Structure formats: C-alpha cells, structure tokens
Amino acid sequence: MPAMSGQVRAIATMLVCALATTAAAQPSEAVKKADALFQEGRKLLDSGDAAAACPKFEESQRLDPGLGTLLNLADCYERTGRLASALTAFRSAEEQARRLGEKKREVAAADRARALEGRVSRVTITLAPGDRPAGFEVRRNGAAVTALDFGRSIAVDPGAITIEAMAPGFTTFRKVVDITTAASNQQVDVPVLTPATAAPPDDHTPIDTPAPPRPTTSVDPGAGRRRLGLVVGGIGVAGLGAGVAIGLVAKGRYADAGCDGGVCATTADLDAANDARSLGTVGTIVGGVGAVAIAAGAVLWLTAPKARTLEVAPTASADSAGVVVVGRF
C-alpha cells in the first residue's frame, strides 16, 4: 500500500509538470495579437501601403518586442519619410542584433543606418550664456530636452518642431521650426528668460490716467403710468376671459332647459331658461368691462412720457465751481 501511494505521487507529479510545460508553451493573448498585427503590417507593406503598415508594426512591437518587428518598423518609417525615426530604429536593431549574436541582421541594420545619416534633418538647440532660473527646462514638441542634447545636432522627422523654454515666474520662449526638406539643418538659440511681471514705473514717469466716466442718472416720469396701464390691462384681460366663460356656461344651461323657439314644456324649464338669459347678460357685461379695461391700459401705456438720461459732470475754474447737467431724451 505504501508503494502504491508512492507511485500515485510520482504519477501526479509528472502530470503537474506536463501541464505546466504545456501551459508555458501556449502563447499569451498579447503574443497572439502581436503576431497577427505583424502579419497585417507585412501584407500592407508588401502592397505598398506603408502609411497603414507602420501603426501595425508599432503596436506589435509594443505588445511583444522583437528584432524582426523592429527591423520592419524601421523600414516602414524610411518608406514614409520619417527618416529620423527610421535611423533611431535601425540603430536600436543593430544593438539588439549584436547582443543576440545575429551578425547578418547586425550588419544589415548598420548599413541601413549609415545610408540614412546624410539624409536626416537635424535641429541644434543652443542656450544663451547666463544663469538658469530654478525650474528651467526646454521642451521639443512637448518632450523634455536633456542637458546632453544642448548644442548637439538632433535628428528630427519632417514637420513643425516647437521649441519651448520655460521656468516658473518667467515668460516662456517659444519658436516653431518647419522642417520641409530632407537634410535640413536648423538652429534654435534660446535666450535668457525674462521675468513674467514687468517692473513698476519710477516716480518720474508720467502715467496717463483715463478720465472717470460721468455719473449718469436715469429719469423715467412715465414709469408709474406704464405700471398702471399694465395693471388695468391685466384686469381687462381677466375680465374678458371671465365674460367669455360665463357666456359659455349660460349657453349650456339654456340648451339644457329644452325650450324650443322660446316655448318651454314646463314652468321649471321656463325658469331655467330665464336664469340662463340672465347669466348670459352678466357674461356680456363682464366681457365688455374687460374689453374697455384692456383699451384703457393700452392708452395709459402709449401716452406715458418717455424716459430720459441725465449726465452730471463737475466743473471748476480759478474763480468758480459748479456742475454741468446734460440730458438725452
């Protein structure tokens, strides 16, 4: 029985090792995706669509870095005119091939890199002599430029290159260099930064102070009449609406009385018809009063005096002082 237990343990150990080896041999999802992207990039590159192939190689290299992918990416960059990126990729591939002992790929990458050296555009960033404020930094297209890159020819791809020099409390220096041709060499001289806040003027510098605005006073003699017109008109609208509502109710009640041509079947129907007529008369009176109130409100509003504005400005001379009042009506 103990011997059987030992055999079971041995078999279980062998199964675990086999499963682990099988799992390790299975490529991860990232590797599978990287390989699929690489194949898509190769097809696009072979068909002449290098612009579409480059992003495929870039993502494949990010997911599963490899020397073959890097060489294809460098070739893709060169075909699309991004010579600085191609040069950097070929130099990196040369170094990787050297570490891996792949002499053939090392030589091929070195040859391609040398062929690009004379075709790549470059930018040289120099700093003016002087102390640098705390927090001083220079950026190229948003990326920080290291101290080793100042005064050195930096390979750049074609396009607009934005150079910025900045420090807290200082005015940012910015210059845009447009690289349009191959083998272009541009130099950007970064000056000493100036403080962001200008120095205050001395006591002897005349300062032009704008004249203060004249105080104005608005006079509206018709405001009260217009308010009264709104009130009267509002009452009129309400009265007109009430008159219409009363008339509709009276009409309904008269119809309910059932009197045909003024002849009612019963005394109760006759009384109901008379009540409906009285109610209709009340609605007519209320509606008429509302219409008159609306007209009166309109007259009050339209006949109210217009507003006017007065400007008051002080005046002074050697022997007098006063104010000037100017009105606009």
Stockholm file with secondary structure:
# STOCKHOLM 1.0

chainA/1-329         MPAMSGQVRAIATMLVCALATTAAAQPSEAVKKADALFQEGRKLLDSGDAAAACPKFEESQRLDPGLGTLLNLADCYERTGRLASALTAFRSAEEQARRLGEKKREVAAADRARALEGRVSRVTITLAPGDRPAGFEVRRNGAAVTALDFGRSIAVDPGAITIEAMAPGFTTFRKVVDITTAASNQQVDVPVLTPATAAPPDDHTPIDTPAPPRPTTSVDPGAGRRRLGLVVGGIGVAGLGAGVAIGLVAKGRYADAGCDGGVCATTADLDAANDARSLGTVGTIVGGVGAVAIAAGAVLWLTAPKARTLEVAPTASADSAGVVVVGRF
#=GR chainA/1-329 SS CHHHHHHHHHHHHHHHHHHHHHHHHSCCHHHHHHHHHHHHHHHHHHTTCHHHHHHHHHHHHHHSCCHHHHHHHHHHHHHTTCHHHHHHHHHHHHHHHHHHTCHHHHHHHHHHHHHHHTTCEEEEEEECSSCCCTTCEEEETTEECCGGGTTSEEEECSEEEEEEEECTTBCCEEEEEEECSTTCEEEEEECCCCBSSCCCCCTTSCCCCCCCCCCEEEECTTHHHHHHHHHHHHHHHHHHHHHHHHHHHHHHHHHHHTCBTTBCSSHHHHHHHHHHHHHHHHHHHHHHHHHHHHHHHHHHHHTSCCCEEEEEEEEECSSCEEEEEEEEC
#=GC SS_cons         CHHHHHHHHHHHHHHHHHHHHHHHHSCCHHHHHHHHHHHHHHHHHHTTCHHHHHHHHHHHHHHSCCHHHHHHHHHHHHHTTCHHHHHHHHHHHHHHHHHHTCHHHHHHHHHHHHHHHTTCEEEEEEECSSCCCTTCEEEETTEECCGGGTTSEEEECSEEEEEEEECTTBCCEEEEEEECSTTCEEEEEECCCCBSSCCCCCTTSCCCCCCCCCCEEEECTTHHHHHHHHHHHHHHHHHHHHHHHHHHHHHHHHHHHTCBTTBCSSHHHHHHHHHHHHHHHHHHHHHHHHHHHHHHHHHHHHTSCCCEEEEEEEEECSSCEEEEEEEEC
//
